[in-house]
Amino acid sequence: MGKWCGAAYVVLFLATHLAAAIEDGLLINGDFESPPAGGFRSPNDGSGDGPTTVPGWETKGTVELVSAGQKQGAMILIIPGGTHAVRLGNEAQISQDIKVEKGSVYAVTFSAARTCAQLESLNVSVVPTRASSAVDLQTVYTDQGWDSYAWAFEADDEDVKLILMNPGMEEDPTCGPIIDDVAIKKMFVPDKPKDNVVLNGDFEEGPWLFKNESLGVLLPTNLDEEATPLPGWIVESNRAVRYVDSFHFDIPQEKRAIELLSGKEGIISQMVETTPQKDYILSFSMGQGGDKCKEPLAIMAFAGDQAQNFHYTPDSNSTFRREGLNFTAKAERTRIAFYSVYYNTRTDHMSSLCGPVLDDVKVWGASGSSKIGLGMFGFGVWILVLILV
């Protein structure tokens, strides 16, 4: 009886422990729609100054619950989703305790909008881990006035605290970024497919995407190969790339892809395992994402010491095309990388950044007959290789 009770206790403990771990999706009151004690204040009633209690969150400094339609002077504050969000004043922060699996990588997705300050940024950190990063909100990538971002961390403990902080010091202490829709997702490293050394080359594993999110999620600079919101890949430039889905963008295959933005200021790369002096082929799909991006569209692709730009020309049969590049590995690890050749914007809004969509990246060993050649004969061989792969 004692042994049975002990076993039952262990099972109950494990079940309780596992149930307490954070689930993928919004954090507690991650959309800030849960009313505080006394309810939400009416927009523009003059009572919005000073700290505000935010259900589910700890606050420090001047934190304000803002509502859709609320004005600051002649400016209407932008609410990324729903009808409520929080605004962080000078050195203000919100935080939430979450239970995670030690050693696992998590991606945090959040939406942010600028207000009255000219230079705004957001510090995202997790303690007790050493994970911390500053997300620049100066560049607005869309005409909506806000963007969604993803950031990743590796859990050093089971109990951690996520902190979102405004590090700014403006003359108006209430100026600061508006934060909304904070979600989390546990990252899984996908298995490498057969005959392809690229990890997550189809981009199917990535940060949390809301089904009603039509703008995609920006992946800012991240040089940490271990803690990245896009397993296998890093963003090694000072501008973001956009993680998009098939619900709102044209995607070459499956449900996820990358839209390259801001020319050579938006680079994604990966170090792949190779055999020195062995010949390889780097192949990928590129095209138009269906977001009215102005042409021309082109991608610069790198594989080791080889580089080539590829222009996309739409045709009546497909919105995407397959491209490839030959290279000879010089080491046991070879860098592959991509960026948009041009700084593209949308035809219906010149301030909204866009670019070519990248998907289905593959690297495999090439025989002499399967190398990508020049001219029509080489192109025909390349098409045949793609059909057979």
VMD Tcl script that draws the C-alpha trace (Angstrom):
set ca {
  {0.00 0.00 0.00}
  {2.85 2.33 0.92}
  {4.63 1.66 -2.37}
  {1.40 2.28 -4.31}
  {0.83 5.58 -2.51}
  {4.41 6.61 -3.17}
  {4.09 5.82 -6.87}
  {0.76 7.65 -7.03}
  {2.37 10.68 -5.38}
  {5.18 10.71 -7.95}
  {2.68 10.49 -10.83}
  {0.57 13.25 -9.29}
  {3.65 15.43 -8.75}
  {4.83 14.98 -12.31}
  {1.37 15.65 -13.71}
  {1.05 18.80 -11.61}
  {4.56 19.92 -12.55}
  {4.02 19.38 -16.26}
  {0.61 21.02 -16.17}
  {2.18 24.11 -14.62}
  {4.59 24.61 -17.53}
  {3.70 27.48 -19.83}
  {1.62 26.62 -22.89}
  {2.16 28.05 -26.36}
  {0.12 31.19 -27.01}
  {-0.77 34.36 -25.13}
  {0.69 34.88 -21.69}
  {-1.74 35.57 -18.85}
  {-3.55 38.74 -19.95}
  {-1.03 38.97 -22.78}
  {-3.51 41.05 -24.79}
  {-4.20 43.37 -21.80}
  {-7.95 42.99 -22.24}
  {-8.59 41.81 -18.65}
  {-10.00 44.81 -16.75}
  {-8.20 46.06 -13.62}
  {-10.01 46.59 -10.34}
  {-12.57 49.28 -10.96}
  {-12.63 48.63 -14.70}
  {-10.91 50.39 -17.58}
  {-10.70 54.15 -17.55}
  {-12.51 55.99 -20.30}
  {-10.21 57.31 -23.05}
  {-9.20 60.96 -22.65}
  {-10.86 61.44 -19.27}
  {-7.66 62.92 -17.89}
  {-7.12 60.14 -15.35}
  {-4.51 58.17 -17.24}
  {-1.44 59.63 -15.52}
  {0.63 57.61 -13.10}
  {1.12 53.90 -12.47}
  {-1.66 51.49 -13.38}
  {-2.43 48.05 -12.04}
  {-2.31 45.56 -14.90}
  {-3.88 42.15 -14.11}
  {-1.41 39.29 -14.52}
  {1.60 41.61 -14.67}
  {3.95 43.30 -12.23}
  {4.61 46.94 -13.04}
  {7.37 49.38 -12.21}
  {7.45 53.05 -13.06}
  {4.90 54.90 -15.17}
  {2.84 52.14 -16.78}
  {-0.45 53.18 -18.37}
  {-3.31 51.10 -19.69}
  {-4.34 52.78 -22.93}
  {-7.47 52.32 -25.01}
  {-8.40 52.49 -28.67}
  {-9.31 56.07 -29.61}
  {-7.30 57.59 -26.78}
  {-5.54 60.84 -27.69}
  {-2.35 62.50 -26.60}
  {-2.60 66.04 -27.83}
  {-3.61 65.82 -31.47}
  {-2.22 62.29 -31.80}
  {-4.44 59.22 -31.53}
  {-2.60 56.37 -29.83}
  {-2.26 53.21 -31.88}
  {-3.47 49.95 -30.33}
  {-1.96 46.95 -32.18}
  {-4.75 44.50 -31.31}
  {-8.11 44.55 -29.53}
  {-9.04 47.69 -27.63}
  {-6.42 47.90 -24.86}
  {-2.63 47.84 -24.48}
  {0.02 49.23 -22.11}
  {2.33 52.19 -22.55}
  {5.69 52.28 -20.79}
  {7.01 55.63 -19.62}
  {10.65 56.50 -18.89}
  {12.44 53.45 -17.45}
  {9.09 51.77 -16.79}
  {8.62 48.04 -17.12}
  {6.12 45.22 -16.98}
  {7.06 41.67 -16.02}
  {5.47 38.27 -15.56}
  {6.65 35.08 -13.86}
  {6.41 32.03 -16.09}
  {7.25 28.37 -15.62}
  {9.30 26.80 -18.41}
  {11.37 23.70 -19.08}
  {14.98 24.18 -18.07}
  {17.35 23.97 -21.05}
  {14.63 24.59 -23.63}
  {14.52 27.55 -26.01}
  {11.45 29.78 -26.10}
  {10.41 32.51 -28.52}
  {8.49 35.52 -27.25}
  {6.26 37.35 -29.72}
  {4.94 40.83 -28.96}
  {3.52 43.84 -30.80}
  {4.89 47.34 -30.29}
  {4.08 50.86 -31.48}
  {5.87 54.15 -31.04}
  {4.19 57.18 -29.49}
  {5.58 60.70 -29.11}
  {9.30 59.98 -28.73}
  {11.58 60.13 -31.74}
  {13.97 57.38 -30.70}
  {12.20 54.52 -28.98}
  {13.41 51.04 -28.17}
  {12.38 48.17 -25.93}
  {14.60 46.07 -23.71}
  {13.44 42.46 -23.54}
  {15.05 40.23 -20.94}
  {14.54 37.09 -18.91}
  {15.94 36.50 -15.43}
  {17.69 34.57 -13.98}
  {19.03 33.85 -17.47}
  {21.50 36.23 -19.08}
  {19.20 36.73 -22.06}
  {18.67 40.41 -22.86}
  {18.26 42.39 -26.05}
  {17.28 45.88 -27.19}
  {14.69 45.99 -29.97}
  {14.81 49.15 -32.06}
  {11.36 50.59 -32.73}
  {12.62 53.48 -34.85}
  {11.98 51.77 -38.18}
  {8.30 51.23 -38.87}
  {8.02 48.45 -41.43}
  {4.32 48.85 -42.24}
  {1.69 51.56 -42.67}
  {-0.17 50.32 -39.58}
  {2.10 52.27 -37.22}
  {3.12 49.15 -35.31}
  {4.92 45.86 -35.84}
  {5.16 42.44 -34.23}
  {8.56 41.13 -33.14}
  {9.98 37.81 -31.98}
  {12.83 37.28 -29.51}
  {14.24 34.04 -28.06}
  {15.92 32.85 -24.89}
  {17.25 29.60 -23.45}
  {15.81 28.81 -20.03}
  {18.47 28.42 -17.32}
  {15.84 27.64 -14.72}
  {12.27 26.35 -14.48}
  {10.97 29.60 -12.99}
  {11.86 32.74 -14.92}
  {10.65 36.31 -15.15}
  {10.01 37.96 -18.53}
  {10.66 41.72 -18.44}
  {9.69 44.33 -21.06}
  {11.27 47.70 -20.29}
  {11.44 51.15 -21.85}
  {15.05 52.35 -21.34}
  {14.31 55.85 -22.69}
  {14.61 59.19 -20.92}
  {12.32 61.70 -22.65}
  {11.25 65.17 -21.50}
  {7.70 63.88 -21.30}
  {7.94 60.96 -18.84}
  {4.80 59.34 -20.27}
  {6.27 59.05 -23.77}
  {7.23 55.50 -24.58}
  {6.34 52.41 -26.58}
  {2.91 50.77 -26.55}
  {3.03 47.00 -25.97}
  {0.34 44.46 -26.86}
  {-0.26 40.76 -27.64}
  {2.60 39.12 -25.73}
  {2.82 35.40 -26.52}
  {5.33 32.59 -26.07}
  {6.20 29.40 -27.91}
  {8.58 26.56 -27.09}
  {11.05 26.00 -29.90}
  {11.82 22.56 -31.29}
  {14.84 21.88 -33.48}
  {13.54 19.93 -36.49}
  {15.38 16.91 -37.82}
  {17.56 17.46 -40.86}
  {15.86 16.05 -43.93}
  {17.53 13.34 -45.95}
  {20.05 14.60 -48.53}
  {19.87 18.17 -47.18}
  {22.31 19.65 -44.64}
  {20.22 22.79 -44.05}
  {18.38 22.89 -40.73}
  {14.82 24.24 -40.89}
  {15.27 25.13 -44.54}
  {11.50 25.20 -45.02}
  {11.12 27.67 -42.10}
  {8.21 25.69 -40.68}
  {9.57 25.93 -37.14}
  {9.44 29.50 -35.86}
  {7.85 31.92 -33.40}
  {4.19 32.18 -32.47}
  {2.00 33.67 -35.19}
  {-1.50 34.91 -34.44}
  {-4.10 33.72 -36.96}
  {-5.39 37.26 -37.38}
  {-1.86 38.66 -37.77}
  {-1.70 39.86 -41.37}
  {1.66 41.65 -41.12}
  {3.90 38.71 -40.22}
  {6.44 38.84 -37.38}
  {9.76 40.68 -37.56}
  {12.92 38.84 -36.55}
  {15.42 41.49 -35.35}
  {19.18 41.06 -35.17}
  {20.09 37.83 -33.37}
  {23.60 36.40 -33.49}
  {22.94 33.60 -31.00}
  {22.81 30.27 -32.84}
  {21.54 28.50 -29.73}
  {18.69 30.87 -28.81}
  {16.97 31.99 -31.98}
  {13.26 32.35 -32.78}
  {14.02 30.71 -36.14}
  {15.85 27.44 -35.32}
  {18.98 26.98 -37.41}
  {19.09 30.58 -38.65}
  {20.44 33.88 -37.37}
  {19.74 37.46 -38.42}
  {23.19 38.98 -38.64}
  {22.41 42.51 -39.85}
  {21.02 45.65 -38.23}
  {17.55 45.36 -39.78}
  {14.92 42.68 -39.41}
  {13.55 40.03 -41.74}
  {9.86 39.09 -41.72}
  {8.45 35.69 -40.77}
  {5.26 35.14 -42.79}
  {2.53 32.53 -43.13}
  {0.32 31.13 -45.88}
  {-2.84 32.63 -44.35}
  {-1.78 36.15 -45.35}
  {1.07 35.75 -47.87}
  {1.80 33.68 -50.96}
  {4.13 30.88 -49.85}
  {6.03 28.49 -52.17}
  {5.28 25.44 -50.03}
  {3.67 24.43 -46.73}
  {2.78 27.26 -44.30}
  {5.82 29.39 -43.41}
  {8.50 31.39 -45.23}
  {10.79 34.44 -44.88}
  {10.33 37.82 -46.56}
  {13.66 39.62 -46.97}
  {13.56 43.36 -46.19}
  {15.86 46.40 -46.30}
  {18.42 45.21 -48.84}
  {21.76 44.08 -47.40}
  {20.69 45.44 -44.01}
  {18.44 42.38 -43.61}
  {20.55 39.20 -43.83}
  {19.75 35.71 -42.61}
  {22.42 33.02 -42.54}
  {23.25 29.52 -41.37}
  {26.43 27.51 -40.93}
  {25.90 24.09 -42.52}
  {28.04 20.98 -42.16}
  {30.10 20.22 -45.26}
  {33.04 18.10 -46.36}
  {36.10 20.10 -47.49}
  {36.75 20.02 -51.26}
  {33.36 18.45 -51.93}
  {31.02 20.03 -54.51}
  {27.54 21.12 -53.38}
  {24.41 22.76 -54.74}
  {22.55 25.45 -52.83}
  {18.94 25.69 -54.04}
  {15.96 27.74 -52.88}
  {12.55 29.07 -53.93}
  {11.98 32.81 -54.37}
  {9.12 34.99 -55.51}
  {6.40 37.51 -54.73}
  {4.56 37.26 -51.42}
  {1.31 38.72 -52.70}
  {1.66 41.91 -50.61}
  {1.88 44.31 -53.58}
  {5.66 44.60 -53.36}
  {7.16 46.79 -56.07}
  {9.42 45.09 -58.60}
  {12.18 44.38 -59.37}
  {12.67 41.66 -56.78}
  {16.04 39.96 -56.39}
  {17.93 37.86 -53.85}
  {21.68 37.77 -53.27}
  {22.68 34.23 -52.26}
  {25.99 33.23 -50.63}
  {27.50 29.77 -50.25}
  {31.07 29.79 -48.95}
  {33.14 31.94 -51.28}
  {30.46 31.94 -53.99}
  {27.84 34.66 -54.39}
  {25.23 35.37 -57.04}
  {22.13 37.51 -57.37}
  {18.90 36.07 -58.72}
  {16.12 38.21 -60.17}
  {12.50 37.17 -60.00}
  {10.35 37.69 -63.09}
  {6.70 36.70 -62.65}
  {5.00 34.52 -65.23}
  {1.45 33.32 -65.76}
  {2.09 29.83 -64.37}
  {3.61 30.53 -60.96}
  {4.40 33.28 -58.48}
  {7.64 31.52 -57.51}
  {10.67 30.05 -59.19}
  {13.48 27.72 -58.18}
  {17.10 28.93 -58.22}
  {20.46 27.38 -57.42}
  {24.18 27.97 -56.95}
  {27.18 25.64 -57.22}
  {29.97 25.84 -54.64}
  {32.92 23.83 -53.36}
  {33.23 23.54 -49.60}
  {36.49 24.79 -48.13}
  {35.86 23.71 -44.53}
  {33.74 21.48 -42.32}
  {31.23 24.31 -41.86}
  {30.09 26.57 -44.68}
  {28.09 29.77 -44.35}
  {25.00 30.19 -46.52}
  {23.25 33.55 -46.48}
  {20.55 35.57 -48.22}
  {19.48 39.19 -48.51}
  {17.30 41.30 -50.78}
  {19.25 43.09 -53.50}
  {16.85 46.06 -53.50}
  {15.09 48.20 -50.91}
  {11.51 47.42 -51.90}
  {8.29 49.05 -50.73}
  {4.66 48.31 -51.43}
  {2.93 49.86 -54.43}
  {0.01 51.04 -52.28}
  {2.14 52.49 -49.47}
  {5.67 53.73 -50.07}
  {6.67 53.59 -46.40}
  {5.82 49.89 -45.96}
  {8.91 47.74 -46.44}
  {8.68 44.45 -48.31}
  {10.83 42.19 -50.47}
  {11.21 38.79 -52.10}
  {9.94 35.71 -50.27}
  {12.48 32.94 -49.58}
  {11.57 29.31 -48.88}
  {12.64 25.66 -49.18}
  {16.42 26.13 -48.85}
  {18.46 23.01 -49.60}
  {22.15 22.11 -49.76}
  {23.23 18.70 -51.02}
  {26.28 17.06 -52.55}
  {26.61 17.52 -56.31}
  {27.99 15.15 -58.87}
  {29.58 16.49 -62.03}
  {26.44 15.87 -64.05}
  {24.13 17.57 -61.56}
  {25.97 20.88 -61.29}
  {24.06 23.95 -62.32}
  {25.42 25.04 -65.65}
  {25.25 28.24 -67.66}
  {23.09 28.65 -70.70}
  {19.98 26.77 -71.79}
  {21.56 23.31 -71.56}
  {22.66 23.89 -67.97}
  {19.26 25.33 -67.11}
  {17.58 22.23 -68.56}
  {19.79 19.95 -66.47}
  {18.90 22.03 -63.40}
  {15.18 21.65 -64.04}
  {15.63 17.90 -64.46}
  {17.51 17.71 -61.15}
  {14.67 19.55 -59.39}
  {12.08 17.17 -60.83}
  {14.03 14.14 -59.68}
  {14.81 15.48 -56.17}
}
mol new
graphics top color blue
foreach p $ca { graphics top sphere $p radius 0.5 }
foreach p [lrange $ca 0 end-1] q [lrange $ca 1 end] { graphics top cylinder $p $q radius 0.2 }
display resetview
